């Protein structure tokens, strides 16, 4: 039987992985790494640096081109489902062709595998009867955001809601809300004077950016910093907490 590990590696700092994750890295014979193109070479480099830092046994890295998602499609859900099918086909081929019986393979997943990561959902479409699957949790960007701003995520007796940026406009009242995957900066359209924002990008890395303050006072600064950083690096990973004060 083949074994597959999904290892949460945190938001970017190689020190922000658990001892369990390091043990997992040193159980793997083959690491599957998706190449997202030259604009995101940093992401690939960080994964390889993590392996160099923590892996002490012989292993093999299989690097393949990640299928592209149609970011301009009118049907967002349909485009994502099509992208997942392409990835499922790729994953199935990798697990069949690149992993021998009795070997352990691994995917290194940013943040936490159970929070806004598609790998588990994609693997539901892959024939895994000959595999055992194990998930090793990681630190999410949400946890890192709270730590870097030195705030608790939840307040006494209040729920914490997490949603993607494309759903922010649907919220009629915001008390305590984390937003992820906000490529279109939906926060900029909010004009509630009582909202405070805690924003962070490239959390845990040398390029980390942090801004916090009343949303109406700092939104322009966030937009400018975000645009400059994306132009410089070619990509950006950011998240934020909106809180009513």
N, C-alpha and C positions, 0 to 999 in steps of 0.2 A: 504494500500500500504506500502511496505517496502522501506526504504531509505538507500542508500549506499554512504559513503564518501571515497574518495581517498585523503589522507592527506599527503602532502609533509612535511617531518620532517627535512630536511637539511642533511648535510653530516656526522653528528655524534655528534655535540655539542647540548645538550638539550636546550641551550639558543638561538640557531639559528633557532627557529621556530617562526612563526608570531603570532600575537594576534588572527588573523582569525583561524589559526590552533589550538590554545589553545581552542578557542570557539568550534571548531569542535570536539576536543577530549571530551569536556564536553557535547556534544550532543549525543555521541555514547552510545548505550546500550551494544554492543558486538564488541570486537576487534578481528580481524582475524590475527593470527601471524604464519608465516611459519618458521618451524624449519629446518635449513640447515645442521644439524649435529654438533657433538661436536667440530669440528675444527672451527666453526663459532659461538660458544656460546656467544662470546662477542657481536655480532650483536643482538642476542636475548636479552641479558642482557641490552643493551642500550635502546632497545624499552621498556622493562619493567620498567627501571629506569625513562624513559620519562613519562610513564603513572603515576608512583608513584609521580613524581614531579608536574605534571600539572592537573591530573584528580581529581576532588573534589566530584564527584557523584558516586553512585553505578554503577558498570559495570561488564562485564564478559569477560574473555580472552579465546578465543578458539585457542589452539595451535595444529598445524598439521604438519606432515612431508612434506617437499617440494619435489616434484618429482625431480629426478636427470636427468640432461641433459647429453647426450653422448658427452663428450668433445673430444673423439678420432675419431669421425665419419668423414669420408672423405667429406661427403656432409654437410657442416656447416649449410646452410639455411634449409635443410631438417631436420636436428637434432633439430634445434631451433623450427621449426614449429611443430614437434612431441612433444617437451617439452611443447610448448604452449597449444597444445591440451590436454595434461595430466593435466596441470594447470587449463584449462577451465573446465574440468570435475570436478576437485576438488572444484573450486570456485562455480560452479553451485550447488554442493551438500551442501557446507557450507551455501550458501545463502538460500537454500531451507529448510535445516534441522535445522540450528542453529539460524535463525533469524525469529522471529514471526511477523505477520502482524502488522504494525504500529510501529515497532521498527527500530532503526537506527544502521547499522553496519559500520565498518570502517577498511580499510587497511592503515597501516602506511608505507609510501614509502620513501626510502632514496632519498635525494636530491629533485629534481623537477619531478613531475609525467609526465610532457610532454617532458622530455629530457632523452633519453636512459633508459627508464623504460618501461617494457612490459605490465603492468597491463591493461591499456586502450585497447591495442590491443587484449589481451586475453579476456577481457570482451565482445568484439564484437562477440565472439563465444558462449557466455552464453545467455540464454533466460532471458531477463530483462524486459519483458513487465509489470510485476507486481512490478517493482522497479523504483524509481527515483534516478538518479545518479548525484553526485556533486563532483567537483574536486577543492581542495584547494592547491594553488601553494606553493612551498617551495624554499629555497635557494639551488642552485645546487653546486656541487663540483667545477664547472667551476668558478662560482662567488666567492666561498671561496678561490680558488687558486689565483685569481687576487687580492683579498683583502689581503691575507697573504703575497704576494710578493710586494704589494703596487704598482701595475701597472694597467693601463687601458687595457681592453681586445682588444679594437679596436684602430687603429691609424687613423689619419685624412684622410678621403677619401678612406680608404682601407676596403675591406670586411674581415670578420672573418669566417673561415671555421672550422666546428667541424666534426670529423669522428672517427670511431673505429680503434684501432690499426691494425687490419688485413687489413685495406685499405691504410695504410700509404705508403706501397711500391709502390702503384699505382700513387703516386703524383710525377709528373715530375719537379715541381717547388714549393717551399714552401716560402710564405711570412709571413703569420700570421695564424697559424693553431693550434687548440686545439685537443688533442688526448685523447680519453677515452677508457676504456676496453682493454688496451694493455697488456694482460697477457704474451705475448711473447717478450716484450721489443723491438719492431720494431725500435725504435729510435737508438738502438745500431748499426744498419746496415747503418746508414747515415754517410757520410763523408764530407759533405759540411762545409767548414771552416767558413762560414759566418752565420751559424745558432746558435742562443742562445736558451737555454732551461730554462724554469721555471717549476720545478717539485715539486709535493706535494703528500704526502700519509697520510692517516688517518686524513684528514683535519678537524680542529676544535676539535680534541680530545687530551687527554693527551699524546698520542703516536705520535703526528704530526711530520712529517719529511718534511723539505724544503731544496731544493738544486737549485741553479741557477748559470748560467755561460755559457761560450762558450761550445757548445755541445761536441766538440772534447776533451775539457779539463776535463769535469765533467761526461761524460757518464760512465766511469769505476766506479766512486764513487757512482753514482746512482744505478748501477747494484749491487754493493756490499751491499749498505744500504738496497736495496730492498730485496735481498736474505736473509740477516740477520733478517730483520723485519718479513718476511714471515715465516722463520724457527721458530722464537720466538713465533709468534701469531697464525700461522696456516693459515692465510689469509692476503690479502692486498687489499686496495682500493687506487688507485693512478690515477692521471691525470697530464697532462702537456701541456704547451704552447710552441710551436716552433716559433721563430720569426727571420726573416732575419735582421741583423743589418748592 
